[in-house]
Amino acid sequence: MLHIKNSGLPNIIELRNVTQVYGHSKAPILEDVNFLVEDKPAQGQFVVILGASGCGKSTLLRFIAGLQKPTSGEVLLREKPVRESGVRAGMVFQQYSSLPWLTVLENVALGLDFQGVDTKERNRRA
């Protein structure tokens, strides 16, 4: 299990016994995954999900962003189920998903634009 701890703040991200099976397949793409980031990484540190193509990295990120629900298990943000956490998350995809007529900054800020966040704040966050 990945374990990061820097202070007494609430857990940031936790996956408990997460399994994902697609379609009628009996073989899970992810099985009983447990992942815990107890606190934000210290300055200069970061968390990486690394693996071969097709191993489930993007699926894990979709769970954390609340874009997909796992077949079984729990995904918690700030110790609450992801959909009840009040955390708004989004994803910027590696390929095929950016709008070529927008700048990188505009693509990153697009979700905030849809939420009605003003331009100055969108650019600051992005």
SETIKOL-637043 format. One line per field, with one value per residue: residue number from 0; z, x, y of N, C-alpha, C in turn; residue in one letter. Coordinates in steps of 0.02 Angstrom, whole numbers, plus 50000, padded with zeros to 5 digits. Each point is the difference from the previous one (the first is absolute). Layout:
REM SETIKOL-637043
i <- (NUM/...)
n_zz <- (Z/...)
n_xx <- (X/...)
n_yy <- (Y/...)
ca_zz <- (Z/...)
ca_xx <- (X/...)
ca_yy <- (Y/...)
c_zz <- (Z/...)
c_xx <- (X/...)
c_yy <- (Y/...)
aa <- (A/...)
This chain:
REM SETIKOL-637043
i <- (0/1/2/3/4/5/6/7/8/9/10/11/12/13/14/15/16/17/18/19/20/21/22/23/24/25/26/27/28/29/30/31/32/33/34/35/36/37/38/39/40/41/42/43/44/45/46/47/48/49/50/51/52/53/54/55/56/57/58/59/60/61/62/63/64/65/66/67/68/69/70/71/72/73/74/75/76/77/78/79/80/81/82/83/84/85/86/87/88/89/90/91/92/93/94/95/96/97/98/99/100/101/102/103/104/105/106/107/108/109/110/111/112/113/114/115/116/117/118/119/120/121/122/123/124/125)
n_zz <- (50000/49957/50034/50002/50046/50003/50013/50045/49939/49981/49992/49951/49986/49995/49976/50012/49991/49960/49968/49939/49980/49937/49981/49959/50000/50012/49957/50062/49980/50054/50047/50045/49965/50039/50008/50033/49993/50057/49966/49986/49945/50031/50008/49934/50034/49971/49983/49983/49950/50004/49936/49976/49936/50018/50047/49981/49978/49939/50008/50033/49952/49958/50038/50004/49935/50017/49948/50042/50008/50048/49973/50040/50064/50037/49977/50041/50004/50034/49999/49942/49986/49946/49991/50063/49974/49951/49987/49964/49962/49962/49937/49988/49943/49992/49967/49941/50055/49977/50007/49938/50001/50057/50041/50022/50018/49942/49976/50038/49983/49949/50043/50019/49935/49993/50054/49952/50009/50027/49945/50040/50033/49941/49976/50057/49999/49936)
n_xx <- (50043/49984/50048/49966/50042/49972/49935/49964/50007/49936/49986/50043/50031/49947/50029/49942/50041/50027/49947/50026/49940/50021/49939/50002/50056/50030/50045/50012/49990/49963/50038/49953/49995/50053/49981/50050/49976/50034/50047/49994/50033/50057/50019/49995/49949/49989/49939/50024/49957/50040/49997/49999/49998/49940/50042/49966/50054/49977/49987/50058/50026/49965/50019/50062/49993/49974/50038/50022/49953/50039/50015/50053/49990/50042/49979/50048/49972/50053/50008/49976/49945/50034/49941/50017/50061/49962/50045/50019/49999/50051/50000/50064/49973/50037/49952/49987/50013/50055/49976/50017/49941/50008/50025/50059/50013/49975/50036/50052/49985/49991/50016/50047/50012/49992/50039/50016/50060/50011/50016/50004/49946/49969/50028/49981/49941/49992)
n_yy <- (49941/50047/50031/50057/50024/50061/49995/50032/50025/50007/49936/50006/49943/49960/49945/49970/49949/50044/49978/49989/49980/49992/50018/49948/50036/49943/50022/50020/50063/50011/49976/50015/50056/50009/50063/50028/50061/49997/50030/50064/49983/49993/50062/49995/49973/49942/49983/49941/49992/49948/49986/49939/50010/50023/50022/50056/50033/50005/49936/49992/50036/49962/49949/50023/50012/49940/49986/49953/49955/49976/49941/50003/50011/50037/50060/50022/50060/50019/49934/50022/49963/49983/49973/49987/49999/50024/49953/50052/49947/50003/49984/50004/49978/49946/49970/50024/50031/50027/50060/49983/50028/49963/50045/49980/50063/50018/49950/50017/50062/49959/49953/50043/50008/49934/50007/50043/49972/50061/50035/50052/49978/49988/50055/50029/49968/50014)
ca_zz <- (50000/50000/50063/50005/50059/50019/50055/50027/49959/49977/49940/49938/49954/50023/49965/50043/49967/49937/49944/49940/49947/49944/49960/50025/50017/50069/50023/50015/49980/50066/50050/50070/50005/50059/49984/50051/50006/50062/50002/49939/50003/50021/49944/49961/49992/49962/49997/49931/49985/49944/49978/49928/49966/50011/50066/50043/50028/49983/50036/50068/50000/49990/50066/50046/49976/50004/49933/49992/50063/49993/50007/50072/50040/50018/49983/50047/49996/50065/50044/49981/49933/49951/49975/50055/50031/49985/49961/49928/49966/49928/49970/49935/49969/49968/49929/49967/50037/50004/49944/49967/49990/50064/50027/50054/50058/49989/50005/50071/50035/49969/50049/50043/49959/50001/50066/50007/50034/49957/49963/50042/50047/49960/49982/50061/50021/49948)
ca_xx <- (49957/50034/49985/50034/49976/50040/49970/49939/49941/49961/50025/49983/49973/50005/49963/49995/49979/49968/50003/49964/49990/49964/49957/49987/50064/50007/50066/49999/50057/50028/49972/50015/50051/49999/50043/49987/50041/49973/50007/50032/50073/50040/50025/50050/49981/49939/49976/49998/49971/50043/49990/49997/49938/49945/50001/49948/50017/49946/49940/50009/49990/49928/49969/50018/49966/49928/49973/49981/49992/50028/49954/49992/50048/49984/50047/49987/50039/49992/49966/49930/49993/50020/49944/49973/50057/50001/50059/49988/50061/49995/50058/50025/50022/50065/49994/49936/49946/50005/49970/50058/49993/50013/50068/50004/49967/49927/49977/50002/49950/49935/49951/49982/49957/49933/49972/49985/50053/50022/50062/50059/50005/50015/50070/50040/49996/50029)
ca_yy <- (50059/50065/50033/50065/50035/50058/50037/49972/50017/49943/49965/50034/49951/49931/49949/49941/49938/50019/49952/50021/49950/50030/49957/49932/49969/49976/50022/50072/50041/50018/49954/50014/50053/50042/50057/50051/50060/50028/50073/50024/49991/50058/50040/49964/49930/49989/49931/49976/49934/49980/49931/49987/50017/49953/49968/50028/50066/50048/49978/50026/50073/50013/49988/50054/50060/49991/49992/49930/49964/49933/49943/49991/50037/50069/50053/50055/50061/50034/49953/49993/49971/50050/50040/50041/50034/50071/50014/50001/49979/49989/49967/50022/49939/50003/50008/49998/50032/50073/50036/50030/50072/50033/49993/49950/50031/50000/49931/49981/50040/49992/49977/50057/50043/49969/50010/50071/50036/50055/49988/50011/49945/49940/50001/49991/49929/49956)
c_zz <- (50000/50063/50005/50060/50018/50060/50024/49961/49979/49938/49938/49952/50031/49956/50044/49960/49934/49946/49942/49949/49946/49963/50033/50019/50073/50030/50014/49972/50062/50051/50070/50009/50063/49990/50049/49994/50059/50001/49934/50006/50022/49938/49965/49991/49957/50001/49927/49998/49936/49982/49925/49971/50013/50069/50049/50030/49987/50036/50072/50003/49989/50065/50046/49980/50005/49933/49986/50069/49991/50007/50074/50036/50010/49977/50044/49985/50064/50046/49987/49932/49947/49977/50054/50030/49991/49960/49926/49966/49926/49975/49936/49969/49961/49925/49978/50035/50005/49937/49966/49990/50065/50019/50054/50062/49992/50004/50073/50038/49975/50049/50046/49963/50001/50067/50014/50038/49953/49973/50043/50049/49965/49985/50060/50021/49951/49999)
c_xx <- (50044/49979/50041/49972/50047/49971/49937/49937/49962/50033/49977/49965/50006/49956/50003/49972/49964/50014/49961/50001/49960/49960/49988/50063/50000/50067/49998/50061/50036/49967/50025/50057/49988/50053/49983/50051/49970/50001/50031/50075/50034/50025/50056/49986/49937/49984/49994/49965/50034/49985/49995/49932/49947/49997/49950/50014/49944/49936/50003/49987/49927/49962/50011/49964/49924/49967/49976/49996/50030/49947/49988/50056/49979/50055/49982/50046/49986/49953/49925/49996/50010/49943/49969/50053/49999/50061/49981/50066/49986/50063/50019/50032/50065/49994/49927/49944/50007/49969/50055/49996/50009/50073/49999/49965/49924/49971/49997/49943/49929/49945/49977/49956/49929/49966/49985/50052/50026/50070/50063/50011/50016/50074/50045/50002/50035/50076)
c_yy <- (50062/50037/50064/50036/50057/50038/49965/50017/49938/49967/50036/49952/49931/49956/49938/49941/50013/49948/50028/49944/50034/49947/49933/49963/49978/50023/50075/50036/50025/49954/50016/50051/50041/50053/50055/50056/50037/50076/50022/49991/50065/50036/49962/49927/49996/49926/49980/49933/49978/49928/49996/50021/49947/49969/50029/50068/50051/49982/50024/50075/50018/49987/50060/50065/49994/49992/49929/49968/49930/49946/49986/50039/50072/50047/50060/50059/50038/49960/49995/49967/50055/50044/50044/50045/50076/50021/49998/49984/49991/49967/50036/49939/50010/50013/49998/50038/50076/50030/50040/50076/50040/49992/49945/50027/49998/49929/49978/50035/49988/49977/50055/50049/49974/50010/50074/50041/50054/49988/50008/49942/49934/49997/49990/49926/49954/50008)
aa <- (M/L/H/I/K/N/S/G/L/P/N/I/I/E/L/R/N/V/T/Q/V/Y/G/H/S/K/A/P/I/L/E/D/V/N/F/L/V/E/D/K/P/A/Q/G/Q/F/V/V/I/L/G/A/S/G/C/G/K/S/T/L/L/R/F/I/A/G/L/Q/K/P/T/S/G/E/V/L/L/R/E/K/P/V/R/E/S/G/V/R/A/G/M/V/F/Q/Q/Y/S/S/L/P/W/L/T/V/L/E/N/V/A/L/G/L/D/F/Q/G/V/D/T/K/E/R/N/R/R/A)
